[in-house]
Amino acid sequence: MFVFALCFAASANAQNEFNGFYVGGNAGGAFSRFNAHLTTVFSPTGYFASTSVPAIATVGDQKIEPNGFTAGGGLGYAHQWDDFVFGLEGDFNYMGLSGSKTGSATYPCCAPTAFTITQTAKTKWLFTVRPRVGWVFAHKWMLYETVGAAFTNVKYTGLFTDTFATAHENASFEETRPGYAVGGGIEVRMSRHVSVKGEYLYMGFGEASVPSSNLTAFTAPTIAFPSNVFTHALDLNVHVARGGVNFRF
């Protein structure tokens, strides 16, 4: 009877490897793409020739692809039924991504004069909250999938200049962007309280944009061309690969 009780207890413990509350930390790499766009419109009373507008849109379509370091911590809860695990996890990370891109082209109407576009994008942090669904094997290993919400801050600046008549236009914005996170990983119990994991997440944060009508050109005097409305837009996609340690209570 005593031996049977010991075997039953061991079996019960084997079915609760990933059960309960936990806190943890993680670190890894973030690999991103900011898709930046700068466009304007033609106006009969504006500054640009009609052929200049599509040329500006082409140069203003820029891919900014910085890589960076991410690290942070989080907490979660998991409940295990036999080999099936379901839980909820949230984490907050530093995510340092920053880059810029510059492009130039000759005006189709007015060679050899040209225009230049410079766009800069960055983000500093990441927050996710995600359900996790896992499958336990060999008593201490868990494969899991996860999908949920993600949030980050996005900061953008865009600048347009030219050599035709010293034209100048600029805009910027900074905002918190909601998005989604999807991925998966593997976690292994190292002891009663400690487990380690490797995880991959893909995140998308949609598009943010701002209009601008501050185009000016010429000097002494400077002339404004508000009818040439610019649109500055940015969307962000991020791949994160990271390792972590969790401590269960």
PLY file of the C-alpha trace (Angstrom):
ply
format ascii 1.0
element vertex 249
property float x
property float y
property float z
element edge 248
property int vertex1
property int vertex2
end_header
0.00 0.00 0.00
2.84 2.39 0.92
4.64 1.63 -2.37
1.40 2.24 -4.31
0.98 5.64 -2.59
4.53 6.64 -3.51
3.97 5.67 -7.14
0.70 7.61 -7.24
2.38 10.72 -5.80
5.22 10.47 -8.30
2.71 10.15 -11.15
0.75 13.17 -9.91
3.91 15.27 -9.70
4.87 14.17 -13.20
1.58 15.59 -14.45
2.18 19.04 -12.93
5.60 20.03 -14.24
4.32 23.33 -15.66
1.45 24.08 -13.32
1.12 27.33 -11.35
2.29 30.93 -11.23
5.74 31.97 -12.42
7.97 34.99 -12.99
10.88 35.16 -15.38
13.39 37.06 -17.47
14.43 36.88 -21.09
16.98 38.28 -23.55
17.64 37.95 -27.26
17.66 39.64 -30.64
15.06 41.73 -32.48
15.06 41.92 -36.27
12.74 44.51 -37.78
11.44 46.17 -40.90
10.02 49.69 -40.83
8.17 50.33 -44.08
8.33 54.11 -44.48
6.34 56.04 -47.07
6.43 59.71 -48.08
4.03 60.93 -50.77
2.54 64.19 -51.99
-0.23 65.33 -54.37
-0.29 67.43 -57.51
-1.97 70.83 -57.41
-2.36 73.32 -60.27
-1.45 76.07 -57.81
1.32 74.07 -56.17
5.06 73.73 -56.43
5.45 70.40 -58.25
5.07 69.44 -61.90
2.68 66.51 -62.41
5.60 64.20 -63.25
7.29 64.97 -59.94
4.55 63.44 -57.78
5.06 59.75 -58.79
8.84 60.23 -58.70
8.61 61.44 -55.10
6.40 58.48 -54.16
8.94 56.04 -55.62
11.89 57.48 -53.68
9.72 57.92 -50.58
8.96 54.17 -50.40
11.84 53.13 -48.16
12.62 49.96 -46.18
14.48 50.58 -42.91
15.74 47.32 -41.39
17.55 47.77 -38.06
18.46 44.89 -35.75
18.84 45.25 -32.02
18.91 43.75 -28.53
15.86 42.99 -26.43
15.64 42.04 -22.74
13.02 42.15 -20.03
10.84 40.22 -17.65
7.34 38.93 -17.21
4.93 36.77 -15.29
2.32 34.19 -16.06
0.11 31.34 -14.95
-0.30 27.87 -16.44
-2.66 24.99 -15.69
-1.79 21.45 -16.71
-4.15 18.59 -17.52
-2.18 15.40 -18.16
0.10 16.42 -21.04
-1.89 19.50 -22.07
-1.00 22.97 -20.73
-2.92 26.21 -21.09
-1.81 29.54 -19.61
-1.53 33.29 -19.90
1.74 35.22 -20.01
2.65 38.92 -20.08
6.06 40.53 -20.50
7.64 43.95 -20.84
10.94 44.36 -22.69
13.46 46.93 -23.75
13.69 46.74 -27.54
16.22 49.12 -29.08
15.57 49.46 -32.82
16.64 52.56 -34.74
17.51 53.29 -38.35
17.23 55.74 -41.23
17.24 55.73 -45.01
18.05 58.47 -47.54
17.17 58.50 -51.24
17.54 61.03 -54.05
16.38 61.38 -57.66
16.42 63.90 -60.49
13.15 65.72 -61.21
11.73 64.24 -64.48
10.71 67.74 -65.56
13.73 69.69 -64.55
17.08 67.92 -64.81
19.66 68.27 -63.41
17.86 69.55 -60.29
16.99 66.85 -57.78
15.18 66.10 -54.54
16.21 64.13 -51.43
14.11 62.24 -48.90
15.37 61.10 -45.48
13.24 59.05 -43.11
14.13 57.87 -39.60
12.28 55.36 -37.40
12.85 53.92 -33.94
11.25 52.06 -31.06
12.42 51.46 -27.49
10.08 49.03 -25.76
7.77 46.05 -26.25
4.83 44.74 -24.21
2.94 41.52 -24.97
0.11 39.61 -23.32
-0.47 36.15 -24.80
-2.22 32.85 -24.08
0.07 29.81 -24.38
-0.97 26.29 -25.35
1.54 23.52 -24.74
2.14 19.79 -24.93
4.39 18.05 -22.40
6.60 15.11 -23.34
9.32 13.12 -21.53
7.93 14.52 -18.25
9.88 17.80 -18.35
9.79 19.16 -21.91
7.01 21.36 -23.28
6.42 22.50 -26.84
4.06 25.47 -26.99
2.36 27.88 -29.34
1.28 31.41 -28.49
-0.76 34.21 -30.04
-1.93 37.46 -28.49
-1.64 41.23 -28.30
1.53 43.30 -28.60
2.24 47.00 -28.06
5.25 49.18 -28.85
6.15 52.85 -29.28
7.03 54.16 -32.73
8.87 57.41 -33.43
9.21 58.74 -36.99
10.71 61.79 -38.72
10.67 62.57 -42.43
12.43 65.32 -44.39
12.07 66.45 -48.02
14.48 68.92 -49.65
15.47 69.81 -53.21
18.00 71.76 -55.29
15.44 73.38 -57.63
14.38 76.16 -55.28
15.61 75.02 -51.84
12.28 73.35 -51.09
11.79 72.05 -47.57
9.12 69.91 -45.91
9.19 67.83 -42.74
6.93 65.94 -40.34
7.20 63.67 -37.33
5.09 61.65 -34.95
5.47 59.42 -31.90
2.76 57.07 -30.70
2.02 53.77 -29.03
1.04 51.18 -31.61
-1.16 48.13 -30.91
-0.48 44.94 -32.80
-0.37 41.18 -32.60
2.22 38.57 -31.64
2.34 34.96 -32.83
5.00 32.31 -32.28
6.10 29.39 -30.20
8.92 27.77 -28.34
10.18 25.00 -26.12
10.51 25.02 -22.33
12.24 22.47 -20.11
12.08 22.00 -16.33
15.54 22.06 -14.77
14.38 21.62 -11.18
11.23 21.86 -9.09
11.12 25.67 -9.41
13.28 26.56 -12.42
12.72 26.12 -16.16
14.46 27.53 -19.22
12.98 28.30 -22.63
13.77 29.30 -26.19
11.13 31.32 -28.01
10.36 32.95 -31.37
7.75 35.69 -31.88
6.60 37.52 -35.01
4.83 40.84 -34.43
3.01 43.30 -36.67
1.93 46.79 -35.61
-0.01 48.19 -38.57
0.45 51.62 -40.11
0.63 55.06 -38.49
0.53 58.23 -40.60
0.47 62.00 -40.40
-0.34 64.67 -43.04
1.77 67.76 -43.59
1.17 71.00 -45.51
4.30 72.93 -44.55
6.15 72.77 -47.89
8.13 75.94 -48.57
10.48 76.96 -51.39
12.56 79.87 -52.66
14.28 82.42 -50.46
13.88 86.14 -49.85
10.98 85.76 -49.66
10.13 82.16 -48.79
6.89 80.97 -50.40
4.57 78.40 -48.82
2.77 75.76 -50.90
0.08 74.30 -48.61
-1.85 72.78 -51.55
0.93 70.20 -51.95
-0.16 68.08 -49.01
2.35 65.42 -47.94
1.54 62.15 -46.20
4.13 60.45 -43.98
3.36 56.83 -43.05
5.16 54.02 -41.24
4.41 50.40 -40.41
6.54 48.00 -38.37
7.10 44.22 -38.38
9.44 42.55 -35.88
10.96 39.08 -35.48
12.18 38.28 -31.96
14.32 35.25 -31.01
15.06 35.01 -27.30
15.92 32.73 -24.42
14.52 32.92 -20.91
14.40 31.55 -17.37
11.17 31.09 -15.37
10.83 30.57 -11.62
7.69 28.77 -10.43
6.27 29.20 -6.96
0 1
1 2
2 3
3 4
4 5
5 6
6 7
7 8
8 9
9 10
10 11
11 12
12 13
13 14
14 15
15 16
16 17
17 18
18 19
19 20
20 21
21 22
22 23
23 24
24 25
25 26
26 27
27 28
28 29
29 30
30 31
31 32
32 33
33 34
34 35
35 36
36 37
37 38
38 39
39 40
40 41
41 42
42 43
43 44
44 45
45 46
46 47
47 48
48 49
49 50
50 51
51 52
52 53
53 54
54 55
55 56
56 57
57 58
58 59
59 60
60 61
61 62
62 63
63 64
64 65
65 66
66 67
67 68
68 69
69 70
70 71
71 72
72 73
73 74
74 75
75 76
76 77
77 78
78 79
79 80
80 81
81 82
82 83
83 84
84 85
85 86
86 87
87 88
88 89
89 90
90 91
91 92
92 93
93 94
94 95
95 96
96 97
97 98
98 99
99 100
100 101
101 102
102 103
103 104
104 105
105 106
106 107
107 108
108 109
109 110
110 111
111 112
112 113
113 114
114 115
115 116
116 117
117 118
118 119
119 120
120 121
121 122
122 123
123 124
124 125
125 126
126 127
127 128
128 129
129 130
130 131
131 132
132 133
133 134
134 135
135 136
136 137
137 138
138 139
139 140
140 141
141 142
142 143
143 144
144 145
145 146
146 147
147 148
148 149
149 150
150 151
151 152
152 153
153 154
154 155
155 156
156 157
157 158
158 159
159 160
160 161
161 162
162 163
163 164
164 165
165 166
166 167
167 168
168 169
169 170
170 171
171 172
172 173
173 174
174 175
175 176
176 177
177 178
178 179
179 180
180 181
181 182
182 183
183 184
184 185
185 186
186 187
187 188
188 189
189 190
190 191
191 192
192 193
193 194
194 195
195 196
196 197
197 198
198 199
199 200
200 201
201 202
202 203
203 204
204 205
205 206
206 207
207 208
208 209
209 210
210 211
211 212
212 213
213 214
214 215
215 216
216 217
217 218
218 219
219 220
220 221
221 222
222 223
223 224
224 225
225 226
226 227
227 228
228 229
229 230
230 231
231 232
232 233
233 234
234 235
235 236
236 237
237 238
238 239
239 240
240 241
241 242
242 243
243 244
244 245
245 246
246 247
247 248
